[in-house]
Amino acid sequence: MNAAAPEKMAAMISFDIPPEVLNQLEPYAHLARTIMRPQARHYDEQEHERPYPFIHAIWPLERARHQQLQAHAAQEFTDDEPDLDVLFSILLAELLSWGDAGQFLARPGGRLGGTAVAAAGTSAQKVHFLERFAHSDAPVWGAMAITEPDAGSDNSAMRTTAVLDPDTNEWVLNGQKIFITSGALSLVESDGICIVWATVEPNAGRQGIKSFVVEAHTPGVSVSPGMDKLGIRASDTVIINFDNARIPYDHVLGDLEVQTQNTTRGFAGAMKTFDASRPAVAASAVGIARAALELTKEALAAAGIELDYTRPRHLQTAVERDLLEMEAQYKTAWLLTLKATAAIMHGRTNRLDASMCKVRAGTAVVFVTQKAVELLGPFGYTRAALVEKLMRDAKINDLYEGTRQINLLIVARALLGYSRRELK
Ligand SMILES: Cc1cc2nc3c(=O)[nH]c(=O)nc-3n(C[C@H](O)[C@H](O)[C@H](O)COP(=O)(O)OP(=O)(O)OC[C@H]3O[C@@H](n4cnc5c(N)ncnc54)[C@H](O)[C@@H]3O)c2cc1C
């Protein structure tokens, strides 16, 4: 770190949210309060029913936001001119997950698919593939498909293949992806896109893996009925099968010359998606944790129990100590998430912080929501209270976008200076 860096960092550390970002959040806060939260229980009970009141209410806002994102697509961000869209999207993930994490995941827009195109696509691909999210009258979804029956945490075991047919200059995809969020919404129920990771050379490990843009209604692509889940039950989660699905040559994300060679640069481009998506998952976890904390405090206040922050720790009751621990975990998770976000906003790499905040927030939300159920007693365990749902919704944040264990490995490697081969 050079001598000027600490000063620069001090100037960057500000927790004031710019007024324009706060204003932009306001209509979404209204939706979270008036549509998402009141409907949360219904869509939890009626898994596989689409939350259309929320989808139709949010689509005009999301479409306008994608128009804004397209206008800024070519801009470079620096310390002096940070990318406020990034801050906005993290605050939005927190806010909408406070409303209801299941409906948040069913939200139309580019989602993970859009993040992948933005992270790894060429300028022309960004314009071409993301335009539908900015201009379609009907809601459109994006998704990303990596996980396979025998390749989850270990991507190098991936078996979905993409073979170039020299006669037609098309990629031919074969294989199966499982647990794909918004898979049906993106590929069948709208004119969306799904970014599919596949290997052009199964024996080349990560070097062979590239990401491909599959458009909705592509022949040879089929989607299973939705899966039944523990939590986030309003979210669409499906298996996708590829049976000789043909996609155009230029639908491989990134520079074509790089993508058609065996090099990890294609894989690295795809991995950049996680640098942006892991802080968003962490923010979603923090939103659920905040909801659980608020509901717990309200219930305890109604019973005459309020936190007194000035009382020495040894004089606090067990309940007060639990509440303080919940708050501490929630706040540390949020601060780490904002730190990872600040790096992206200023155009810097954040791989360590992205994994760190994901681990911290995943652990915190599981702890906070379990404690909420515990502190509310038998009532907390019933469906009359929302906290049992929050506890079920919480756990996914510890699983997808790299499990807690995998993100801990990334953190450990970065801190200890080990390579992937040395620490696995
Ligand atoms: C609701 C839901 C939505 C999802 N959405 C998507 C999506 O949109 N797109 C997508 O591609 N995938 C999605 N996934 C899949 C998710 O990302 C994977 O489940 C996750 O990456 C783990 O992979 P796996 O299930 O194969 O588990 P495995 O890799 O088999 O892991 C099983 C367990 O072993 C642990 N483990 C594995 N390797 C190590 C190691 N080296 N050291 C220590 N522990 C290890 C893991 O942490 C985990 O606890 C979703 C999953 C769910 C449940």
The ligand as an ORCA input file, in Angstrom:
! r2SCAN-3c Opt
* xyz 0 1
  C     -32.523    -23.266     -4.083
  C     -31.258    -23.395     -4.861
  C     -31.028    -22.538     -5.917
  C     -29.872    -22.680     -6.693
  N     -29.680    -21.864     -7.792
  C     -28.663    -22.143     -8.636
  C     -28.545    -21.436     -9.876
  O     -29.327    -20.520    -10.188
  N     -27.546    -21.792    -10.727
  C     -26.663    -22.787    -10.429
  O     -25.805    -23.068    -11.248
  N     -26.737    -23.460     -9.237
  C     -27.702    -23.154     -8.363
  N     -27.809    -23.847     -7.171
  C     -26.829    -24.887     -6.866
  C     -25.833    -24.486     -5.787
  O     -25.002    -23.455     -6.238
  C     -25.060    -25.762     -5.419
  O     -25.951    -26.593     -4.713
  C     -23.826    -25.483     -4.616
  O     -22.854    -24.875     -5.411
  C     -23.208    -26.763     -4.016
  O     -22.992    -27.706     -4.997
  P     -23.525    -29.194     -4.776
  O     -24.966    -29.103     -4.478
  O     -23.129    -30.042     -5.932
  O     -22.806    -29.695     -3.470
  P     -21.397    -30.401     -3.326
  O     -20.361    -29.667     -4.111
  O     -21.572    -31.843     -3.623
  O     -21.111    -30.171     -1.814
  C     -21.760    -30.916     -0.761
  C     -21.176    -30.442      0.562
  O     -19.750    -30.703      0.586
  C     -19.040    -29.489      0.860
  N     -17.793    -29.451      0.103
  C     -17.621    -29.684     -1.223
  N     -16.315    -29.532     -1.565
  C     -15.652    -29.207     -0.419
  C     -14.281    -28.925     -0.109
  N     -13.340    -28.947     -1.043
  N     -13.969    -28.662      1.176
  C     -14.928    -28.610      2.137
  N     -16.239    -28.876      1.911
  C     -16.597    -29.173      0.652
  C     -19.964    -28.388      0.399
  O     -19.664    -27.156      1.050
  C     -21.325    -28.941      0.787
  O     -21.562    -28.685      2.132
  C     -28.914    -23.679     -6.356
  C     -29.135    -24.514     -5.253
  C     -30.285    -24.392     -4.523
  C     -30.497    -25.313     -3.354
*
